[in-house]
Amino acid sequence: MIESEQGSRFREWYREHQGIILRIARATASIPADQEDLIQEISLQIWNSIPNFSGNCKSSTWVYRVALNTAIG
């Protein structure tokens, strides 16, 4: 996957699914600064994992799992 395609997909998914990311961050971190750090870490993990997305599930499911696994970790 070329980086411009990865960037386009990331922006699209982040815009569509930022509610999922925010809910998970708020549910797992009680301090606003920690929530912001977690949102950044989730965003980085989504970016890094995009080339591994196989399309076997909806993008919302995939973003949810990446976000949840990042928050748990």
Number of C-alpha atoms within 10 A of each C-alpha: 8 7 9 9 12 16 13 11 15 19 13 12 15 18 10 12 16 17 12 17 21 16 14 21 25 16 10 14 15 10 10 11 10 14 20 15 13 22 22 14 15 24 20 13 16 23 16 12 15 17 13 9 12 8 8 8 9 8 15 15 13 18 24 20 14 18 25 17 12 19 19 9 6
